[in-house]
Amino acid sequence: MPAELMVVVRCTPNGSQNTCDGNRYESATDGPCRQKSTWSASQMVVPALEIDITWPGRSGWNVRVKISTGNFRTAFTIGHGTTSAITTDDGDGTFTYTFSSEIEKSYSGDAPDGIRPGQNNYAEWLLTAAATRFTESIHVQIWPRDHLLDPSKSAAGCGYYPFEGAWAEANANSFSWSYSSALFPSSVAPATVPNKLSFTAQNFHYLPQNGQDPLEVMPARIQVFMPAAYFTALGYSSLSEFDSTSYNVTAEDGQVVSPTITPRDNGLLINLGVQHYSSPNPTIIFKPKTLSAVPNTSSATSTLPKAAFTLSTRKLISATSLAKNAGISVAKGATVSIRVIPASSKVCYVTGVVLKSIKLGTCNVVVTTKSKAGVKKSRTISLSVKR
């Protein structure tokens, strides 16, 4: 049979009643926001829509899906392959969702026995694993506006965070995002809306190997689209006021990031500029207009600091000594761990809590301290391996 385009749209319901009503709240006549009487106490999960698109042999082709979603008010989309996601109010209490995407390769592979998706050992395995196969497909989840309810405004009616129309996209094996408010120096006012987006993204570190050719690193792509209303809430009078000084991107593994901004669909598409999937888990902090000139206050860094010391090919160094030599504060009772970034795996390696060298070169490692209370702090450092 010829390979055909397949589009599947389904709803993940909100409980045993199997309903896809995405409108849980309403403003009462006297002002406050309350749960609708048609929602039972057992309906705790707001539903979501899912779209799966497959089209074998059509990588690079564009597909647009237009769906009448009834009273399900689509608000934000997350997945891979998205190029546009627009919700239109039909004016009669119903909505239309128009989703545009590009068919691309979605990679997979077989993990060794005892290693399963969702477990910590699976994430560790991905750091050096190569994919073995792919499908040409798209998968996204679309969440309703109720997911954006702002509890702080419930006394005066139902208020929502200004993310409606946002979407996040990555060519990842697994992908999620969350939002919160970043803290700024006490001398300036904090953001009035959540301005910190945190992403967790995983994929195979290498593309499928072509015969005996050297392995190629999987090029990562993580991006987020935010509508104009969001930037207005941050104090920007126009999208043109928002530039490279208005936000900051860092990656958990310390890799160099090169973010870019592209105006589109009455909003801004920001590619976070990560390079590979060595546990990047990037964070983007949007600065309110009054804070756009405030220096970056994040303790993380997107570049590798110069080595303050060297690692000899004839010696080894413990995690604690490495942290102290790098000027990292280690509180009493804290534990220290180290992880070699895959790009340096041929120069150095970790055994237990000890770093050892293999050959001359540059060894880039992530040093993580964990306090008694479980608070983790990570920093990427670079060492020169010499004789």
BAGU-118132 format. One record per residue: x, y, z of N, C-alpha, C in turn; residue in one letter. Coordinates in pm, whole numbers, padded with zeros to 5 digits, always signed. Layout:
! residues N
XYZXYZXYZA ...
//
This chain:
! residues 387
+00084-00120+00000+00000+00000+00000+00088+00125+00000M +00046+00232-00069+00125+00354-00069+00121+00421+00067P +00232+00487+00102+00238+00558+00230+00144+00677+00222A +00057+00691+00321-00043+00798+00319-00030+00888+00441E -00081+01008+00426-00089+01102+00537-00196+01053+00634L -00158+01047+00763-00254+01007+00866-00257+01113+00975M -00376+01160+01008-00395+01260+01113-00493+01204+01214V -00450+01199+01341-00535+01149+01449-00548+01258+01554V -00671+01293+01589-00698+01392+01694-00781+01324+01802V -00735+01331+01925-00810+01268+02034-00803+01357+02158R -00891+01328+02252-00895+01404+02376-00856+01314+02492C -00770+01366+02579-00743+01298+02705-00842+01354+02805T -00939+01276+02851-01050+01328+02931-01009+01365+03073P -01105+01421+03145-01078+01471+03280-01137+01381+03387N -01125+01252+03372-01173+01163+03478-01266+01056+03427G -01330+00988+03522-01414+00874+03489-01537+00912+03407S -01577+01038+03412-01696+01078+03337-01667+01094+03188Q -01536+01086+03150-01497+01084+03009-01549+01206+02933N -01534+01322+02992-01577+01444+02926-01456+01526+02883T -01472+01599+02774-01364+01685+02727-01403+01831+02739C -01484+01862+02839-01521+02000+02866-01401+02071+02927D -01341+02163+02852-01223+02235+02900-01255+02367+02964G -01378+02386+03005-01419+02513+03067-01467+02484+03209N -01375+02483+03301-01406+02443+03438-01454+02560+03523R -01411+02681+03490-01440+02796+03577-01527+02900+03506Y -01597+02978+03588-01678+03088+03536-01686+03196+03642E -01702+03321+03599-01718+03432+03693-01862+03438+03741S -01879+03443+03871-02013+03451+03929-02070+03591+03909A -02203+03606+03927-02266+03736+03908-02214+03839+04008T -02167+03790+04124-02118+03884+04225-01966+03905+04213D -01904+03847+04110-01763+03880+04085-01661+03770+04095G -01666+03682+04197-01557+03587+04213-01557+03479+04106P -01442+03415+04091-01428+03303+03998-01461+03175+04073C -01537+03088+04012-01576+02965+04081-01585+02850+03980R -01583+02729+04033-01596+02611+03949-01742+02597+03906Q -01764+02560+03781-01900+02546+03731-01974+02434+03802K -02104+02449+03812-02186+02348+03881-02189+02217+03804S -02157+02222+03674-02158+02099+03592-02033+02015+03615T -01937+02068+03690-01815+01992+03722-01831+01928+03859W -01811+01798+03865-01819+01729+03993-01686+01739+04066S -01687+01710+04194-01566+01719+04276-01458+01622+04227A -01500+01513+04161-01403+01413+04115-01331+01455+03986S -01382+01559+03921-01320+01606+03797-01207+01703+03830Q -01091+01648+03860-00978+01731+03903-00881+01761+03789M -00887+01685+03682-00792+01701+03572-00859+01772+03456V -00802+01884+03415-00853+01954+03298-00803+01879+03175V -00890+01848+03078-00849+01766+02964-00758+01838+02866P -00702+01764+02774-00617+01820+02669-00647+01748+02539A -00618+01814+02428-00628+01751+02297-00489+01704+02254L -00484+01597+02176-00358+01548+02121-00373+01532+01970E -00269+01573+01898-00267+01556+01753-00145+01473+01716I -00166+01366+01641-00056+01285+01587-00067+01284+01435D +00042+01319+01369+00047+01322+01224+00163+01236+01177I +00138+01145+01085+00245+01066+01025+00231+01072+00874T +00347+01077+00808+00348+01077+00662+00483+01025+00616W +00499+00894+00604+00629+00835+00568+00684+00889+00437P +00813+00918+00439+00880+00965+00318+00854+01111+00285G +00795+01186+00379+00760+01326+00350+00828+01425+00446R +00948+01394+00492+01021+01489+00577+01037+01622+00504S +01007+01730+00577+01019+01863+00518+00889+01915+00457G +00788+01829+00446+00660+01874+00392+00579+01941+00503W +00500+02041+00464+00418+02116+00560+00274+02062+00560N +00217+02056+00680+00079+02009+00697+00003+02110+00784V -00120+02141+00745-00204+02229+00828-00333+02157+00861R -00369+02157+00989-00490+02091+01036-00582+02197+01097V -00705+02202+01054-00802+02299+01106-00913+02222+01174K -00935+02251+01304-01028+02173+01385-01129+02266+01453I -01257+02230+01445-01358+02297+01526-01358+02228+01662S -01325+02301+01767-01309+02239+01900-01429+02262+01992T -01539+02312+01939-01656+02336+02023-01625+02441+02128G -01666+02415+02253-01640+02513+02359-01503+02492+02424N -01423+02400+02369-01288+02377+02419-01199+02490+02365F -01162+02583+02456-01086+02701+02416-00936+02670+02423R -00878+02632+02311-00737+02597+02308-00651+02717+02345T -00547+02693+02426-00469+02805+02478-00321+02796+02445A -00258+02680+02470-00116+02668+02436-00084+02525+02396F +00019+02513+02315+00054+02386+02250+00198+02350+02284T +00224+02222+02303+00360+02176+02328+00381+02044+02256I +00497+02028+02192+00525+01905+02121+00641+01926+02025G +00638+01861+01909+00745+01882+01812+00687+01896+01673H +00754+01975+01591+00712+01998+01454+00623+02119+01434G +00580+02184+01542+00489+02299+01531+00556+02417+01460T +00484+02479+01367+00530+02603+01305+00431+02717+01328T +00308+02684+01366+00208+02786+01397+00090+02720+01467S +00031+02790+01565-00087+02740+01636-00176+02860+01669A -00291+02868+01604-00377+02986+01615-00519+02944+01654I -00573+03008+01757-00711+02985+01801-00798+03101+01758T -00911+03071+01696-01005+03174+01650-01137+03160+01725T -01185+03271+01781-01314+03274+01849-01423+03284+01743D -01510+03183+01736-01614+03182+01634-01729+03277+01665D -01732+03334+01787-01832+03432+01822-01962+03375+01874G -01973+03243+01881-02095+03180+01930-02067+03085+02045D -01954+03108+02113-01917+03021+02224-01832+02903+02182G -01802+02893+02052-01717+02785+02004-01589+02844+01945T -01491+02754+01922-01359+02799+01877-01308+02709+01766F -01217+02765+01686-01151+02690+01579-01000+02697+01602T -00936+02582+01592-00792+02572+01615-00723+02535+01484Y -00627+02617+01441-00554+02592+01318-00408+02563+01353T -00366+02442+01324-00232+02395+01360-00151+02369+01234F -00033+02431+01226+00057+02410+01114+00184+02345+01164S +00238+02252+01084+00356+02179+01127+00439+02138+01006S +00560+02092+01036+00649+02039+00933+00684+01896+00968E +00658+01804+00875+00691+01664+00898+00841+01650+00915I +00883+01580+01019+01026+01561+01044+01052+01423+01102E +01178+01388+01110+01216+01258+01164+01212+01260+01316K +01144+01162+01373+01137+01145+01518+01214+01018+01551S +01325+01033+01626+01419+00923+01644+01386+00837+01767Y +01425+00710+01758+01407+00617+01868+01517+00512+01863S +01519+00425+01963+01620+00321+01970+01588+00227+02086G +01657+00117+02092+01632+00017+02195+01732+00031+02309D +01681+00053+02429+01768+00065+02546+01807-00074+02596A +01921-00085+02662+01961-00214+02720+01861-00261+02824P +01865-00388+02857+01776-00444+02959+01791-00368+03091D +01680-00341+03155+01682-00272+03284+01680-00121+03274G +01684-00069+03152+01680+00076+03132+01550+00109+03060I +01466+00190+03125+01334+00219+03069+01307+00369+03069R +01229+00417+02970+01192+00559+02967+01124+00602+03097P +01157+00721+03142+01100+00773+03265+01186+00748+03387G +01285+00659+03375+01373+00630+03487+01502+00709+03472Q +01570+00732+03587+01694+00809+03584+01801+00743+03498N +01806+00611+03500+01909+00545+03421+01886+00560+03270N +01761+00585+03230+01732+00609+03089+01790+00744+03045Y +01773+00845+03130+01828+00977+03099+01981+00971+03090A +02043+00895+03178+02188+00880+03174+02232+00808+03047E +02154+00705+03009+02188+00630+02888+02181+00717+02763W +02081+00806+02756+02066+00894+02640+02186+00985+02619L +02259+01016+02725+02371+01111+02716+02479+01065+02618L +02490+00935+02598+02592+00883+02507+02534+00788+02403T +02402+00774+02400+02337+00676+02312+02318+00731+02171A +02316+00640+02075+02286+00675+01936+02151+00617+01898A +02067+00695+01831+01939+00645+01782+01965+00539+01675A +01869+00452+01655+01886+00346+01555+01780+00351+01444T +01671+00425+01465+01565+00431+01364+01484+00559+01383R +01391+00581+01292+01308+00701+01302+01173+00677+01234F +01076+00760+01272+00949+00771+01200+00937+00915+01154T +00857+00938+01053+00835+01076+01007+00697+01119+01058E +00700+01195+01167+00575+01218+01240+00578+01348+01319S +00461+01384+01369+00442+01501+01455+00355+01457+01573I +00387+01507+01693+00302+01481+01810+00297+01607+01895H +00176+01654+01926+00161+01771+02013+00043+01750+02107V +00046+01823+02218-00066+01831+02311-00112+01976+02317Q -00244+01996+02321-00302+02131+02325-00384+02143+02453I -00351+02243+02532-00416+02260+02662-00516+02375+02659W -00628+02364+02732-00728+02471+02733-00689+02586+02826P -00762+02694+02814-00730+02815+02891-00737+02793+03042R -00817+02697+03087-00827+02673+03231-00693+02638+03294D -00599+02588+03215-00466+02558+03267-00390+02686+03301H -00439+02800+03254-00369+02927+03274-00437+03014+03379L -00528+02958+03459-00599+03036+03559-00501+03098+03659L -00518+03226+03687-00436+03299+03784-00513+03306+03917D -00479+03221+04014-00555+03217+04141-00554+03349+04216P -00451+03431+04196-00441+03556+04270-00549+03656+04231S -00616+03631+04120-00720+03724+04073-00861+03667+04088K -00876+03555+04157-01004+03485+04162-01114+03564+04233S -01076+03654+04322-01177+03730+04396-01252+03829+04308A -01189+03869+04198-01251+03968+04110-01291+03907+03975A -01314+03779+03974-01349+03713+03849-01236+03624+03802G -01260+03551+03694-01160+03458+03644-01055+03531+03561C -00933+03535+03613-00822+03597+03542-00725+03489+03497G -00661+03510+03383-00572+03408+03326-00436+03469+03293Y -00333+03389+03307-00200+03433+03267-00200+03457+03116Y -00129+03560+03069-00135+03598+02926-00050+03510+02835P -00069+03377+02847+00004+03284+02762-00084+03231+02648F -00208+03276+02642-00300+03221+02543-00245+03244+02402E -00229+03136+02328-00170+03144+02194-00024+03103+02192G +00035+03075+02310+00175+03035+02317+00193+02891+02271A +00313+02859+02224+00347+02719+02195+00496+02698+02214W +00530+02577+02254+00670+02539+02274+00697+02416+02188A +00816+02411+02128+00844+02306+02031+00989+02262+02041E +01014+02133+02023+01151+02081+02026+01157+01951+01946A +01273+01923+01889+01292+01795+01820+01342+01692+01920N +01272+01681+02032+01316+01600+02145+01243+01467+02151A +01304+01373+02220+01245+01243+02245+01137+01255+02353N +01159+01342+02450+01059+01378+02550+01078+01526+02582S +00968+01594+02617+00973+01739+02628+00862+01789+02720F +00895+01881+02810+00794+01942+02897+00839+02082+02933S +00745+02165+02979+00783+02299+03023+00699+02338+03143W +00752+02431+03221+00680+02486+03337+00712+02634+03345S +00629+02708+03420+00653+02852+03433+00646+02893+03580Y +00722+02998+03612+00725+03052+03747+00773+03196+03736S +00791+03261+03849+00840+03399+03850+00985+03402+03895S +01070+03467+03816+01210+03482+03851+01226+03594+03952A +01321+03580+04042+01347+03682+04143+01455+03778+04094L +01432+03906+04115+01527+04009+04077+01575+04081+04203F +01681+04160+04193+01729+04234+04311+01617+04314+04376P +01623+04325+04508+01517+04393+04583+01503+04540+04546S +01603+04595+04480+01599+04737+04443+01506+04764+04325S +01461+04655+04258+01370+04673+04145+01248+04585+04165V +01140+04621+04097+01015+04547+04113+01021+04416+04037A +00965+04308+04092+00961+04180+04021+00856+04182+03911P +00857+04080+03829+00758+04068+03722+00619+04047+03781A +00516+04101+03716+00379+04085+03763+00314+03961+03703T +00379+03898+03606+00331+03773+03547+00447+03675+03548V +00420+03545+03541+00531+03448+03537+00626+03481+03422P +00752+03494+03452+00850+03535+03350+00969+03440+03339N +00956+03322+03400+01062+03222+03391+01004+03093+03334K +01051+03053+03217+01006+02930+03155+01119+02828+03164L +01089+02711+03217+01189+02605+03233+01148+02485+03149S +01244+02432+03073+01216+02321+02984+01299+02199+03022F +01239+02083+03013+01310+01957+03029+01301+01883+02897T +01415+01862+02833+01417+01802+02700+01523+01694+02693A +01487+01581+02636+01581+01470+02620+01574+01415+02479Q +01687+01370+02431+01692+01298+02304+01822+01221+02298N +01835+01135+02202+01960+01063+02183+02071+01163+02152F +02190+01139+02206+02299+01234+02184+02350+01225+02040H +02335+01107+01979+02387+01089+01844+02276+01046+01747Y +02292+01087+01622+02205+01041+01515+02236+00894+01484L +02147+00824+01413+02178+00686+01374+02308+00680+01295P +02390+00581+01323+02519+00569+01255+02501+00519+01113Q +02569+00582+01020+02565+00542+00880+02683+00451+00851N +02656+00320+00852+02764+00224+00830+02872+00237+00935G +02996+00255+00888+03110+00270+00977+03152+00416+00991Q +03071+00508+00940+03104+00650+00953+03105+00692+01099D +03182+00796+01135+03182+00846+01274+03042+00891+01316P +03012+00877+01443+02883+00921+01494+02871+01073+01484L +02750+01121+01452+02722+01264+01445+02630+01304+01559E +02661+01415+01624+02580+01464+01735+02443+01507+01685V +02339+01471+01759+02202+01512+01728+02191+01664+01748M +02165+01742+01643+02150+01887+01662+02019+01917+01734P +02027+01987+01845+01907+02013+01926+01833+02137+01877A +01702+02137+01899+01620+02255+01869+01512+02267+01976R +01515+02376+02051+01413+02406+02151+01371+02550+02132I +01242+02574+02112+01196+02710+02087+01059+02731+02150Q +01026+02858+02171+00898+02892+02232+00843+03017+02163V +00713+03014+02135+00643+03131+02078+00556+03192+02187F +00571+03323+02207+00489+03395+02304+00411+03504+02232M +00280+03518+02261+00196+03616+02192+00225+03759+02238P +00182+03855+02159+00206+03997+02189+00148+04035+02325A +00034+03975+02363-00029+04009+02491+00064+03981+02609A +00148+03879+02596+00241+03847+02705+00344+03959+02722Y +00398+04010+02613+00498+04116+02623+00435+04248+02669F +00309+04268+02634+00237+04386+02685+00226+04378+02837T +00197+04257+02889+00186+04238+03034+00320+04263+03104A +00430+04244+03032+00563+04269+03088+00603+04416+03078L +00518+04498+03016+00545+04641+03011+00598+04693+02879G +00607+04608+02778+00657+04653+02648+00541+04711+02567Y +00561+04832+02515+00455+04897+02438+00445+04842+02297S +00550+04777+02248+00549+04715+02116+00649+04600+02114S +00631+04509+02021+00723+04395+02011+00864+04438+01974L +00875+04552+01904+01007+04599+01861+01093+04644+01979S +01030+04672+02095+01107+04711+02214+01178+04592+02278E +01131+04473+02247+01188+04352+02307+01305+04307+02220F +01426+04301+02280+01544+04261+02203+01631+04166+02286D +01755+04147+02244+01843+04049+02308+01878+04085+02451S +01858+04212+02492+01885+04251+02630+01765+04228+02721T +01653+04186+02663+01527+04173+02737+01503+04033+02793S +01595+03943+02768+01576+03807+02818+01713+03741+02835Y +01715+03629+02904+01839+03556+02926+01811+03406+02921N +01897+03333+02850+01882+03189+02837+02005+03120+02894V +01983+03019+02976+02093+02937+03028+02058+02791+03009T +02160+02706+03003+02140+02562+02989+02199+02492+03110A +02131+02388+03157+02172+02318+03278+02311+02259+03266E +02347+02212+03145+02477+02148+03129+02587+02248+03092D +02556+02378+03091+02658+02480+03068+02697+02501+02924G +02631+02435+02830+02669+02453+02690+02642+02596+02644Q +02718+02641+02547+02701+02775+02491+02569+02779+02415V +02487+02880+02442+02359+02895+02374+02363+03019+02285V +02289+03012+02174+02286+03124+02078+02141+03154+02042S +02066+03220+02131+01923+03245+02108+01900+03342+01991P +01785+03328+01927+01744+03420+01821+01597+03454+01839T +01557+03572+01790+01418+03618+01798+01364+03638+01657I +01242+03587+01631+01179+03605+01500+01035+03651+01521T +00998+03773+01475+00859+03818+01486+00770+03737+01392P +00652+03693+01442+00557+03620+01358+00425+03605+01431R +00316+03594+01356+00183+03566+01411+00146+03656+01528D +00182+03785+01521+00153+03880+01628+00214+03835+01760N +00340+03798+01754+00415+03756+01872+00560+03738+01836G +00635+03673+01921+00778+03651+01897+00810+03503+01916L +00883+03448+01819+00933+03312+01829+01079+03319+01872L +01110+03256+01986+01246+03260+02039+01304+03119+02035I +01407+03103+01953+01482+02977+01952+01588+02989+02060N +01588+02897+02157+01677+02909+02272+01823+02882+02236L +01849+02834+02117+01986+02823+02069+02071+02717+02135G +02009+02608+02187+02089+02499+02243+02152+02421+02128V +02266+02355+02156+02342+02291+02051+02323+02140+02045Q +02304+02076+02160+02294+01930+02163+02214+01888+02285H +02185+01757+02294+02099+01707+02400+02175+01641+02514Y +02283+01703+02558+02353+01655+02677+02286+01717+02798S +02161+01674+02824+02079+01729+02934+02080+01881+02934S +02034+01945+02825+02039+02092+02820+01943+02158+02918P +01818+02105+02927+01717+02160+03018+01730+02311+03033N +01706+02385+02925+01728+02531+02930+01620+02606+03005P +01656+02724+03049+01565+02816+03116+01574+02951+03046T +01460+03013+03022+01458+03149+02967+01387+03240+03066I +01450+03351+03097+01391+03451+03188+01365+03578+03108I +01238+03618+03105+01199+03742+03039+01207+03856+03140F +01270+03965+03102+01282+04079+03191+01170+04180+03165K +01096+04220+03269+00996+04326+03251+01062+04451+03194P +00986+04534+03129+01041+04651+03062+01131+04734+03152K +01092+04755+03278+01171+04835+03370+01302+04768+03409T +01312+04636+03378+01431+04562+03417+01516+04521+03298L +01482+04568+03179+01551+04520+03060+01699+04552+03061S +01739+04653+03139+01881+04689+03144+01952+04630+03265A +01876+04556+03349+01936+04496+03468+02029+04383+03428V +02149+04377+03479+02241+04268+03443+02184+04132+03480P +02229+04031+03412+02185+03894+03441+02221+03857+03584N +02119+03813+03661+02145+03778+03801+02147+03628+03821T +02136+03550+03714+02136+03405+03727+02272+03355+03770S +02273+03255+03858+02399+03198+03902+02455+03101+03799S +02369+03062+03702+02417+02971+03599+02493+03049+03494A +02566+02979+03410+02642+03045+03305+02627+02966+03176T +02623+03036+03062+02608+02968+02935+02741+02948+02866S +02850+02987+02929+02981+02966+02873+03070+02897+02975T +03169+02828+02929+03258+02756+03018+03365+02849+03070L +03381+02863+03203+03487+02947+03256+03624+02887+03226P +03724+02973+03217+03859+02924+03193+03907+02841+03311K +03987+02740+03279+04035+02651+03384+04127+02725+03481A +04098+02706+03611+04183+02768+03712+04295+02673+03752A +04289+02550+03707+04390+02451+03741+04389+02344+03632F +04482+02251+03640+04492+02148+03538+04477+02010+03600T +04450+01913+03515+04441+01774+03557+04554+01699+03489L +04635+01632+03566+04748+01560+03511+04707+01422+03462S +04772+01376+03355+04743+01242+03303+04791+01134+03399T +04870+01171+03497+04923+01073+03592+04849+01076+03725R +04750+01164+03739+04681+01178+03866+04530+01176+03846K +04459+01172+03957+04314+01181+03955+04272+01284+04058L +04143+01322+04056+04095+01424+04150+03955+01386+04195I +03929+01401+04325+03797+01367+04378+03698+01479+04349S +03570+01446+04361+03465+01544+04334+03475+01662+04430A +03501+01636+04557+03511+01743+04656+03630+01833+04627T +03744+01775+04595+03863+01855+04563+03841+01936+04437S +03773+01877+04341+03744+01948+04217+03658+02070+04244L +03557+02052+04328+03469+02165+04361+03545+02275+04433A +03627+02239+04531+03702+02339+04607+03803+02411+04519K +03874+02338+04435+03972+02401+04347+03908+02495+04245N +03782+02466+04212+03711+02551+04117+03641+02667+04186A +03657+02678+04319+03596+02789+04392+03449+02771+04420G +03401+02647+04419+03260+02618+04446+03242+02591+04595I +03153+02664+04657+03129+02649+04800+03057+02517+04829S +03110+02440+04923+03050+02313+04961+03012+02321+05109V +02882+02329+05136+02835+02342+05273+02857+02212+05350A +02861+02224+05482+02881+02107+05568+02766+02009+05547K +02800+01884+05524+02699+01782+05504+02652+01768+05361G +02700+01855+05273+02658+01849+05133+02734+01739+05059A +02674+01686+04955+02740+01587+04871+02777+01652+04738T +02883+01599+04677+02931+01654+04551+02939+01542+04447V +02891+01567+04329+02900+01470+04220+02953+01540+04096S +03011+01463+04007+03064+01519+03882+03018+01434+03765I +03000+01501+03652+02959+01433+03529+03036+01493+03412R +03096+01408+03331+03170+01454+03214+03072+01482+03100V +03083+01599+03037+03002+01629+02920+03046+01536+02807I +02951+01473+02735+02986+01373+02635+03094+01415+02537P +03100+01543+02501+03201+01588+02406+03342+01569+02460A +03355+01554+02593+03487+01535+02655+03512+01390+02696S +03425+01299+02655+03434+01161+02702+03560+01088+02656S +03625+01140+02553+03749+01078+02507+03872+01137+02575K +03849+01241+02658+03960+01307+02728+03962+01268+02875V +03844+01251+02936+03837+01220+03079+03711+01140+03107C +03706+01081+03226+03588+01003+03264+03577+01001+03416Y +03457+00962+03464+03431+00958+03607+03413+00813+03650V +03477+00778+03758+03454+00648+03820+03421+00674+03967T +03296+00645+04004+03251+00677+04140+03244+00828+04159G +03325+00880+04251+03330+01025+04274+03468+01078+04241V +03536+01012+04148+03672+01051+04111+03678+01078+03961V +03746+01187+03924+03766+01222+03784+03904+01176+03740L +03909+01103+03630+04035+01054+03576+04051+01102+03432K +04176+01115+03389+04203+01159+03253+04236+01040+03164S +04216+01058+03034+04249+00955+02936+04366+00999+02848I +04357+01126+02804+04462+01179+02718+04466+01330+02732K +04562+01394+02666+04574+01539+02670+04454+01603+02601L +04418+01721+02650+04306+01792+02590+04232+01874+02694G +04106+01908+02662+04022+01985+02753+03910+01898+02805T +03895+01895+02935+03793+01814+03001+03686+01906+03059C +03566+01900+03004+03454+01980+03052+03362+01894+03137N +03337+01935+03260+03256+01857+03351+03151+01944+03420V +03043+01879+03463+02940+01946+03542+02957+01901+03687V +02978+01998+03775+02993+01972+03918+02862+02008+03987V +02804+01915+04061+02675+01939+04128+02690+01918+04278T +02648+02016+04355+02646+02003+04501+02501+01988+04545T +02479+01903+04644+02344+01880+04697+02348+01895+04849K +02273+01993+04899+02270+02020+05042+02192+01915+05117S +02196+01920+05251+02119+01827+05333+01969+01838+05303K +01927+01961+05268+01785+01984+05240+01745+01939+05100A +01843+01892+05023+01812+01843+04889+01823+01948+04780G +01872+02068+04813+01886+02174+04713+02012+02148+04629V +01994+02146+04498+02105+02119+04408+02152+02246+04338K +02283+02258+04320+02341+02365+04242+02446+02304+04151K +02442+02342+04024+02536+02286+03927+02617+02396+03860S +02739+02361+03824+02825+02454+03753+02914+02374+03659R +02930+02424+03537+03017+02358+03440+03154+02424+03442T +03259+02343+03450+03396+02397+03451+03478+02324+03347I +03589+02386+03312+03676+02333+03210+03817+02315+03267S +03877+02197+03247+04011+02169+03295+04101+02135+03177L +04226+02175+03185+04324+02136+03086+04395+02011+03134S +04393+01908+03053+04462+01784+03088+04604+01790+03030V +04701+01786+03118+04843+01794+03078+04920+01679+03139K +05043+01663+03095+05128+01556+03148+05178+01592+03285R 
//
